[in-house]
Amino acid sequence: PPRILTLEEPVLHMDHCIAFAVHGNPAPTLHWLHNGQVLRETEIIRMEFYQQGEVSEGCLLFNKPTHYNNGNYTIVATNQLGSANQTIKGHFLEKPFPAMSGLFSFQMQYTPEFLCVDSKTFSFQVSIAVGLAAFACVLLVVLFIMINKYGRRSKFGMKG
């Protein structure tokens, strides 16, 4: 059955790496769990390993991990004779904005009354918005006409 020889905490080389070595004959299949959930490989998280005899050595690689990647990582090795797993804690970054001590923190209270808008209030708001937009358009047209009418006169009767 498979046996996990080593599982090391994340180390930064080119990418962050959780190094592992697994022994098994026949060669075990490997997969990872993050906080108990199956870890899917992406462009940011991928596994690279090579088989040397009965030992598989490699890394679970992280390309620029964030605080979302913190947690417990479990390697699971399985073959026809059994399975083995081992867990390690991965800590990459602190949360960027820890909870403030009440100095600037506030909570928004969303109530159903806040989310529901009656039709009279909504139609009044729409009419105000349309009126302001119409006023702005009229003002722009008047400005354009005035600039064209008075802006073309040459100063001191000189023609350019």
Beta strands, then each sheet from edge to edge (+ up, - down):
strand 1: 3-7
strand 2: 11-12
strand 3: 16-23
strand 4: 29-34
strand 5: 37-38
strand 6: 45-52
strand 7: 55-62
strand 8: 71-79
strand 9: 82-90
sheet 1: 1+ 3- 2+
sheet 2: 1+ 3- 7+ 6-
sheet 3: 5+ 4- 8+ 9-
end
